[in-house]
């Protein structure tokens, strides 16, 4: 069973991944280690608006996700689907030539990972997103929040719709879960979808 949990930044996916792993007694894959110096530096540069960091950031995200996912067998809960790295790249890379290059690299990586059995996409409102982002305390996000409100709002507006479209293109089975609910309800709904895979 390979299940991916996705959703907007601060939608609660990493928390859900860990809880599902414990409840189902299966390994779970973190998207990034909290102390990952490359991840934290690149993310800080992006939020600070540093020039020419977008492609480096997106390639690092993509490669790291691919490399980590390859270390797991067929029984794992995955933090964020690779499709979401494609989505961030579409938003963050502006140059058409560079974006086309990225899309080619993405396709190669996407075709080299095992297909998943289910992709659970968490959907949140703006208020839920803002509240959770500030509560989780990732400093580079909090320090640069006001400057990035337009980016966050644009990303949130299209997030689920674009993920759905990519799932259809790549033949990825998915469900959408309202993550504005309390953690227990979201957990129960996710578990019900996962258990249905074995029926």
C-alpha positions in Angstrom: 0.0 0.0 0.0 1.5 3.3 -1.1 -0.5 6.3 0.0 0.4 10.0 -0.5 -1.0 12.8 1.6 -0.9 16.2 -0.1 -2.3 19.7 0.2 -1.5 23.4 0.5 1.3 24.5 2.8 0.3 24.2 6.4 -2.8 22.1 5.5 -1.8 19.5 8.1 -0.4 16.8 5.8 2.8 16.1 7.7 0.9 15.7 10.9 -1.6 13.4 9.2 1.2 11.4 7.6 2.8 10.7 11.0 -0.5 9.8 12.6 -1.5 7.4 9.8 1.9 5.7 9.9 1.4 5.1 13.6 -2.2 4.0 13.3 -1.6 1.6 10.5 1.9 0.5 11.7 3.6 1.3 8.4 6.6 3.5 7.6 6.1 7.1 6.6 8.2 9.3 4.5 8.8 12.9 5.6 9.0 15.5 2.8 12.1 17.1 4.4 13.9 16.8 7.7 13.4 19.9 9.8 17.1 20.5 10.1 17.8 20.1 6.3 20.1 23.1 5.7 19.6 23.2 1.9 15.8 23.1 2.2 15.7 25.8 4.9 18.2 28.1 3.1 16.5 27.8 -0.3 13.0 28.3 1.1 14.2 31.4 3.0 15.7 32.8 -0.2 12.5 32.2 -2.1 10.3 34.0 0.5 12.8 36.9 0.7 12.4 37.3 -3.1 16.0 36.5 -4.0 16.7 36.5 -7.8 17.3 33.3 -9.7 16.6 30.9 -6.9 13.4 29.3 -8.2 14.9 26.7 -10.5 17.5 25.5 -8.0 14.8 25.2 -5.3 12.4 23.2 -7.5 15.1 20.9 -8.8 16.3 20.2 -5.2 12.7 19.5 -4.0 12.1 17.2 -7.0 15.4 15.3 -6.7 15.2 15.0 -2.9 11.6 13.6 -3.1 12.5 11.1 -5.8 15.6 9.9 -4.0 13.8 9.5 -0.6 10.8 7.8 -2.1 13.1 5.2 -3.8 14.3 4.0 -0.4 10.8 2.7 0.5 9.1 -0.5 -0.5 5.4 -0.9 -1.4 4.2 -0.1 2.1 4.5 3.6 3.0 2.7 6.8 3.7 4.3 9.6 1.7 4.4 13.2 2.7 3.3 15.2 -0.5 3.0 13.7 -3.9 5.6 14.5 -6.6 2.8 16.2 -8.6 2.9 19.0 -6.0 6.5 19.8 -6.7 5.4 20.3 -10.4 2.6 22.7 -9.2 5.1 24.8 -7.1 7.4 25.0 -10.1 4.6 26.3 -12.4 3.9 29.0 -9.9 7.6 29.9 -9.1 9.4 29.6 -12.4 8.5 32.5 -14.7 10.9 32.0 -17.7 9.2 29.8 -20.3 12.4 28.1 -21.5 13.4 27.2 -18.0 9.9 26.0 -17.2 9.9 23.8 -20.2 13.2 22.3 -19.1 11.9 21.7 -15.6 8.8 20.0 -17.0 11.0 17.6 -18.9 13.0 16.8 -15.8 9.8 16.3 -13.8 8.4 13.8 -16.3 11.5 11.7 -16.1 11.4 11.6 -12.3 7.6 11.1 -12.3 8.0 8.1 -14.6 10.7 6.6 -12.3 8.8 6.2 -9.1 6.3 3.5 -8.2 2.6 4.4 -8.7 0.6 5.1 -5.6 -2.6 3.4 -4.6 -4.3 6.5 -3.3 -3.6 10.3 -3.1 -5.4 12.0 -0.3 -5.6 15.8 -1.0 -6.3 18.1 1.9 -8.3 21.2 1.1 -8.2 24.2 3.4 -9.6 27.7 3.5 -7.5 30.8 3.7 -8.3 31.3 7.4 -7.2 27.8 8.2 -4.1 28.1 6.2 -3.0 31.4 7.8 -3.8 30.1 11.3 -1.9 26.9 10.9 1.1 28.4 9.1 1.6 30.9 12.0 1.1 28.2 14.7 3.6 25.8 13.3 6.3 28.4 13.6 8.6 28.0 10.5 10.5 31.2 10.9 11.1 32.0 7.2 7.4 31.8 6.5 6.4 34.0 9.5 9.0 36.6 8.9 8.0 37.0 5.3 4.3 36.3 5.5 2.9 39.8 4.7 5.2 40.2 1.7 4.0 36.8 0.3 0.3 37.1 0.9 -0.4 37.5 -2.9 1.7 34.5 -3.7 0.0 32.4 -1.0 -3.5 33.5 -2.1 -2.8 32.7 -5.7 -1.4 29.3 -4.8 -4.3 28.4 -2.6 -6.9 29.5 -5.1 -5.8 27.0 -7.8 -4.1 24.3 -5.6 -6.7 21.6 -5.5 -8.0 22.2 -9.0 -4.5 21.9 -10.5 -3.8 18.8 -8.5 -7.0 17.2 -9.7 -6.1 18.0 -13.3 -2.6 16.4 -12.9 -4.1 13.3 -11.3 -6.2 12.8 -14.3 -3.3 13.3 -16.7 -1.1 10.8 -14.7 -3.8 8.4 -13.8 -3.4 8.9 -10.1 -6.3 7.7 -7.9 -7.3 10.5 -5.5 -9.8 11.8 -3.0 -10.3 15.3 -1.6 -10.7 15.7 2.1 -12.0 18.9 3.9 -9.1 19.7 6.2 -10.8 22.7 7.9 -12.3 20.1 10.2 -10.6 19.0 13.5 -7.6 16.7 13.3 -9.6 13.6 14.6 -12.3 14.0 11.9 -9.7 14.4 9.1 -7.8 11.3 10.5 -11.0 9.3 10.6 -11.9 10.2 7.0 -8.4 9.5 5.7 -8.4 6.1 7.5 -11.8 5.2 6.0 -10.5 5.9 2.4 -7.3 3.9 3.1 -9.2 0.9 4.6 -11.5 0.9 1.5 -8.5 0.0 -0.6 -8.4 -3.4 0.9 -12.0 -4.2 0.4 
